[in-house]
Amino acid sequence: MPETVSKGTAKLLKDITGEPRLELAVRATMEDALLHRLEGVEEGLEELRDRYGMSFDKFEEAWERGDIEDRHSYDVEKDYWRWDELTTRKKRIRDALDTL
């Protein structure tokens, strides 16, 4: 990964953030991008919580007990894996935000 940024990219980052220092402009842009992605993840998680009427932790417990109807159907398994992935991605985004 290059450790330099082209003059055009540096100018663009500084212009859109209003930050004259490139490192801070990059951080501000990264934070904006992460927050935007977090919004999308939260929307996906909310959709699944609404669909199943429970949190992922409760869903996973019910899954393990065999309490989820049609748990091995394509749609339910797809939801399980998507929910798990969104939960993991949310944690990674939050961890990344904490490091900025």
C-alpha positions as a LaTeX table, in Angstrom:
\begin{tabular}{lrrr}
\hline
Residue & $x$ (\AA) & $y$ (\AA) & $z$ (\AA) \\
\hline
Met1 & 0.00 & 0.00 & 0.00 \\
Pro2 & 1.49 & 3.33 & $-0.96$ \\
Glu3 & 2.48 & 5.68 & 1.82 \\
Thr4 & 1.93 & 8.74 & $-0.33$ \\
Val5 & $-1.20$ & 10.32 & $-1.71$ \\
Ser6 & $-1.37$ & 12.10 & $-5.03$ \\
Lys7 & $-1.66$ & 15.86 & $-4.93$ \\
Gly8 & $-5.12$ & 15.69 & $-6.49$ \\
Thr9 & $-6.38$ & 13.20 & $-3.91$ \\
Ala10 & $-4.85$ & 15.19 & $-1.07$ \\
Lys11 & $-6.52$ & 18.37 & $-2.33$ \\
Leu12 & $-9.86$ & 16.59 & $-2.67$ \\
Leu13 & $-9.67$ & 15.17 & 0.86 \\
Lys14 & $-8.74$ & 18.55 & 2.29 \\
Asp15 & $-11.49$ & 20.31 & 0.32 \\
Ile16 & $-14.29$ & 17.94 & 1.27 \\
Thr17 & $-13.38$ & 17.80 & 4.95 \\
Gly18 & $-12.25$ & 21.39 & 5.41 \\
Glu19 & $-9.19$ & 20.01 & 7.21 \\
Pro20 & $-5.86$ & 21.47 & 5.99 \\
Arg21 & $-3.80$ & 18.60 & 7.48 \\
Leu22 & $-3.89$ & 15.55 & 5.22 \\
Glu23 & $-3.70$ & 12.94 & 7.99 \\
Leu24 & $-6.69$ & 14.48 & 9.76 \\
Ala25 & $-8.57$ & 14.80 & 6.46 \\
Val26 & $-8.01$ & 11.07 & 5.81 \\
Arg27 & $-9.16$ & 10.18 & 9.34 \\
Ala28 & $-12.28$ & 12.34 & 9.00 \\
Thr29 & $-13.11$ & 10.70 & 5.67 \\
Met30 & $-12.55$ & 7.25 & 7.14 \\
Glu31 & $-14.78$ & 8.06 & 10.09 \\
Asp32 & $-17.54$ & 9.28 & 7.76 \\
Ala33 & $-17.25$ & 6.12 & 5.67 \\
Leu34 & $-17.32$ & 3.85 & 8.72 \\
Leu35 & $-20.34$ & 5.64 & 10.18 \\
His36 & $-22.13$ & 5.33 & 6.85 \\
Arg37 & $-21.39$ & 1.60 & 6.71 \\
Leu38 & $-22.50$ & 1.22 & 10.33 \\
Glu39 & $-25.87$ & 2.76 & 9.40 \\
Gly40 & $-26.36$ & 0.13 & 6.71 \\
Val41 & $-25.36$ & $-2.67$ & 9.08 \\
Glu42 & $-27.76$ & $-1.36$ & 11.75 \\
Glu43 & $-30.59$ & $-1.27$ & 9.20 \\
Gly44 & $-29.90$ & $-4.89$ & 8.26 \\
Leu45 & $-29.80$ & $-5.95$ & 11.90 \\
Glu46 & $-33.05$ & $-4.12$ & 12.64 \\
Glu47 & $-34.74$ & $-5.83$ & 9.70 \\
Leu48 & $-33.76$ & $-9.25$ & 11.03 \\
Arg49 & $-34.73$ & $-8.38$ & 14.63 \\
Asp50 & $-38.13$ & $-7.28$ & 13.37 \\
Arg51 & $-38.57$ & $-10.38$ & 11.21 \\
Tyr52 & $-37.83$ & $-12.81$ & 14.04 \\
Gly53 & $-38.88$ & $-10.70$ & 17.02 \\
Met54 & $-35.63$ & $-11.21$ & 18.91 \\
Ser55 & $-31.94$ & $-10.33$ & 19.07 \\
Phe56 & $-29.33$ & $-12.42$ & 17.29 \\
Asp57 & $-28.16$ & $-13.89$ & 20.61 \\
Lys58 & $-31.70$ & $-15.10$ & 21.36 \\
Phe59 & $-32.12$ & $-16.33$ & 17.78 \\
Glu60 & $-28.86$ & $-18.26$ & 17.97 \\
Glu61 & $-29.90$ & $-19.86$ & 21.28 \\
Ala62 & $-33.27$ & $-20.83$ & 19.80 \\
Trp63 & $-31.48$ & $-22.17$ & 16.71 \\
Glu64 & $-29.24$ & $-24.37$ & 18.86 \\
Arg65 & $-32.27$ & $-25.72$ & 20.76 \\
Gly66 & $-34.09$ & $-26.43$ & 17.49 \\
Asp67 & $-36.85$ & $-23.91$ & 18.30 \\
Ile68 & $-36.61$ & $-22.02$ & 15.00 \\
Glu69 & $-39.26$ & $-23.22$ & 12.58 \\
Asp70 & $-37.82$ & $-24.43$ & 9.26 \\
Arg71 & $-34.35$ & $-23.63$ & 10.51 \\
His72 & $-32.73$ & $-25.60$ & 7.69 \\
Ser73 & $-34.73$ & $-23.96$ & 4.94 \\
Tyr74 & $-32.74$ & $-21.85$ & 2.51 \\
Asp75 & $-34.31$ & $-18.56$ & 3.64 \\
Val76 & $-33.85$ & $-19.14$ & 7.38 \\
Glu77 & $-30.28$ & $-20.38$ & 7.00 \\
Lys78 & $-29.50$ & $-17.42$ & 4.74 \\
Asp79 & $-30.90$ & $-15.08$ & 7.40 \\
Tyr80 & $-28.83$ & $-16.81$ & 10.09 \\
Trp81 & $-25.58$ & $-16.40$ & 8.17 \\
Arg82 & $-26.42$ & $-12.82$ & 7.17 \\
Trp83 & $-27.29$ & $-11.94$ & 10.79 \\
Asp84 & $-24.06$ & $-13.49$ & 12.02 \\
Glu85 & $-22.06$ & $-11.62$ & 9.38 \\
Leu86 & $-23.75$ & $-8.28$ & 10.15 \\
Thr87 & $-23.12$ & $-8.76$ & 13.87 \\
Thr88 & $-19.44$ & $-9.44$ & 13.19 \\
Arg89 & $-19.17$ & $-6.50$ & 10.80 \\
Lys90 & $-20.80$ & $-4.17$ & 13.36 \\
Lys91 & $-18.15$ & $-5.15$ & 15.92 \\
Arg92 & $-15.33$ & $-4.63$ & 13.41 \\
Ile93 & $-16.65$ & $-1.20$ & 12.41 \\
Arg94 & $-17.00$ & $-0.15$ & 16.05 \\
Asp95 & $-13.47$ & $-1.39$ & 16.77 \\
Ala96 & $-12.17$ & 0.57 & 13.78 \\
Leu97 & $-14.00$ & 3.71 & 14.97 \\
Asp98 & $-12.43$ & 3.27 & 18.41 \\
Thr99 & $-8.94$ & 3.29 & 16.84 \\
Leu100 & $-9.46$ & 6.56 & 14.95 \\
\hline
\end{tabular}
